[in-house]
Amino acid sequence: MDPIAVGVAPLIAVSDLDVSVEFYTRALGATVRLRLQHYALLEAGTQRLHLAVTASPPPDRPQVALAPASTPDSRPFLLVLQVRDCDSAAESIAALGAQVLGPPTVPPWGGERRCFALDPDGHLLELNQALPGA
């Protein structure tokens, strides 16, 4: 049996839940499925994204806190967003407050058009468009 048969749903730490929910619901066309004081579950198609405000660790993991990136030049993860049109997606998320780090390009290995951005909390995003034949 495959241990990850259901899928992967990232949970990211955010500093302002209202700002992040607004950003991701508009950027992904996501729906809020659950909203609590410090947590939100979003769904976009068959995908889920969990957002949690930085807080004290829960009792079942007291030794590790969830927190946004702490240095300007490093990130603990990269969230890849598969998009139909990288250029229009970059324009859309920039209008929502993301910092697009450079124009969409095709990497040397081909097969995709991509660009990188930082969401309102500084989380690193990759907008990735599969190119025909890839």
N, C-alpha and C positions, 0 to 999 in steps of 0.2 A: 504494500500500500504506500502510495506517495504521501510523505508527511506534510506536504504543502499543497494538498489537493484543492483547497478552497480558494486560495489566492493570497496576495500580500496587500495589506492596508497600512500605509505608514501613519504614524502619529508624530506630529511635530509640535515643539514647544513654541508658544507665541507670547508676545508681551501684552497684546490687547486683543481679546477674543472678538469684540465687535468689528474691529478693523479687519482682522484676518478672515472672519466669516464673510464679510462683505466682499473682500478681495477674491477669495476662492469661489464663492457662489457665482460671482460675475465672470471671473476669468475662466472657470471650468464649466459654467452653466450648471453648477451643482445645486442640489436640493439639501436643505438642512433636515436630517432625519431625527436628530436628537440634540437638544440644546439645554445645557445645565449652566450653573454659575461659572464654572471654570473649564468647561469642556463642550465640544460640539462634534458631532458626527455628520459628515457631508457625503453625499452620493452623487456620482456623475456616471450615468450608464450603469455598468456593472462594477464600477470602482468605488472604493471608499477611502476617505481621508479623515483622519482624526486630528483635531486641534485641541491643545490643552494649554492653559495659562500656567506659566512657571509657578510652582507652588512647592510646599513641603512634600517630600517623597511619601507615598502611601506606606502603611505598615508592612506590606508584603515585599517592599524593596526600599527599606529605610536608608541604605548606604549609598544610593545613586539618585541624584536629583535630575529632573528633566529641565533643560534650560536652552535658550537660543545660543547661537554661536557667540563666543566671548572675545574673539580677536577679529580685526577687520580683514585679515588676509587668509583666514582658514574657516572651513565649514565642516560640521560633523557628518553631513550627508549631502547628496544631490538628488533632488526630486525631478525625475524625467516626466514631462508632460507630452504625451503623444498628441500631435495636432495635425489637422488636415492641411493648413497653410501657415507655415512658420512666419512669413512676413506679416500677415494680418494678425496673427496671434501676438507677435511682438508689439505691434502698434496698440492692440487692445489692452494688453497688460500694462504697457507704459501709461496709457490713459487712466488706468486704475491705480497708479501709484508705484508700480514696479520700476526698478532701475535696470534698463536693458544695458548689458555690458558691452555689446558690440552688435553690428549688423548680422543678420542671418547669412550663413555661408555653408558651402559644401566642403566637408573635411577632405583631406588628401585621399582617404580610402573610399570616398564616395558613398552612394547608397542612401544618403540622408541629407537634409538641409536642417541646420540647427543654429540656435543662438542661446546665449546664457543671460540670466537676469537674476536680480535679487528681489524677493517679495518685500512687503512692508516691514518685516522683522529681520531682513537680511538673509533669509534662507536662499540657498542657491538653487535655481531652477534651470532646467534645460528644456527648451521648446524643441521638439524633435519631430520632423516631418519625413516619413519614409518616401523615398523617390521611386518612381516606376522602375520595375526590374530588380528592386532590392529584396 
